[in-house]
Amino acid sequence: MNNTSRYEFSLPLCSEAQQLQVQQVLALPGAITTATVNRSTGSAGLTVEATFLPAHSLALMQAEIIARIAPIGLLPVRTPG
């Protein structure tokens, strides 16, 4: 049984400063064990993959992400898959 869960989302049209802020807030201690931020799209935004330990439901993962990035004025766009 897998005890981790993964949540992938994008943040379209955010500045480089906002992208760096996202990296910083996702690195704070908590339920997210790893967060990989792909900034290769430049000013078009970024894609983030966060891993949670222990495993969380989709709703709890989304709530955790929103709680971290909403204070910097961003909301995740769920990536299909």
Backbone torsions as a table, in degrees:
resi	resn	phi	psi	omega
1	MET	NA	132.1	-178.9
2	ASN	-83.1	127.1	-178.3
3	ASN	-103.4	16.3	174.1
4	THR	-120.4	159.3	174.4
5	SER	-136.7	157.3	-173.6
6	ARG	-125.3	139.5	179.1
7	TYR	-131.3	122.5	-179.7
8	GLU	-115.2	136.3	179.5
9	PHE	-151.6	166.7	177.3
10	SER	-123.8	159.8	176.1
11	LEU	-129.9	92.5	-177.0
12	PRO	-74.3	148.8	172.3
13	LEU	54.2	47.4	174.3
14	CYS	-111.6	147.5	-176.8
15	SER	-70.3	168.2	177.4
16	GLU	-63.4	-36.5	178.4
17	ALA	-62.9	-42.5	177.9
18	GLN	-65.7	-38.8	178.6
19	GLN	-60.4	-42.2	177.9
20	LEU	-66.1	-37.9	177.3
21	GLN	-62.9	-39.9	178.7
22	VAL	-60.7	-46.1	178.3
23	GLN	-57.7	-42.0	-177.7
24	GLN	-67.5	-46.0	-176.7
25	VAL	-71.2	-29.7	178.3
26	LEU	-75.9	-17.9	179.6
27	ALA	-85.1	-8.6	178.7
28	LEU	-63.5	148.7	179.6
29	PRO	-59.5	147.4	178.5
30	GLY	156.4	-152.5	-175.2
31	ALA	-70.9	-24.0	-180.0
32	ILE	-79.7	118.5	-179.0
33	THR	-88.1	-36.9	175.5
34	THR	-142.1	149.2	175.3
35	ALA	-139.9	117.5	178.4
36	THR	-101.5	120.1	-177.8
37	VAL	-108.7	118.0	178.7
38	ASN	-98.0	107.9	-177.8
39	ARG	-102.0	17.4	-173.9
40	SER	-67.9	-15.4	-179.6
41	THR	-84.4	0.6	177.2
42	GLY	64.3	-132.9	-176.3
43	SER	-71.1	-8.9	177.6
44	ALA	-71.7	-13.1	177.9
45	GLY	124.7	-156.0	-178.7
46	LEU	-151.5	163.6	175.4
47	THR	-119.4	136.7	-177.2
48	VAL	-125.1	137.0	172.2
49	GLU	-121.1	118.9	-178.9
50	ALA	-113.7	138.3	178.2
51	THR	-111.2	133.6	-177.5
52	PHE	-113.4	138.2	176.9
53	LEU	-137.6	123.7	-3.6
54	PRO	-69.5	174.9	-178.6
55	ALA	-58.1	142.3	179.6
56	HIS	-124.5	157.5	173.8
57	SER	-73.2	162.8	178.7
58	LEU	-56.5	-43.4	-179.1
59	ALA	-63.3	-41.6	179.3
60	LEU	-68.9	-37.0	177.8
61	MET	-64.8	-45.7	-179.8
62	GLN	-62.8	-40.9	179.0
63	ALA	-61.8	-41.6	179.3
64	GLU	-63.9	-45.0	179.3
65	ILE	-62.4	-47.7	-179.0
66	ILE	-62.0	-41.8	179.6
67	ALA	-60.1	-30.9	-178.3
68	ARG	-85.1	-38.8	-173.4
69	ILE	-100.2	-17.3	178.8
70	ALA	-60.9	-38.3	179.0
71	PRO	-60.6	-20.9	177.0
72	ILE	-98.1	11.9	172.4
73	GLY	85.6	22.0	-178.5
74	LEU	-124.5	152.1	173.6
75	LEU	-131.8	141.3	-177.5
76	PRO	-73.8	149.1	170.6
77	VAL	-111.2	116.7	-175.6
78	ARG	-63.4	130.5	177.3
79	THR	-87.1	126.5	179.7
80	PRO	-60.9	146.0	175.1
81	GLY	142.2	NA	NA
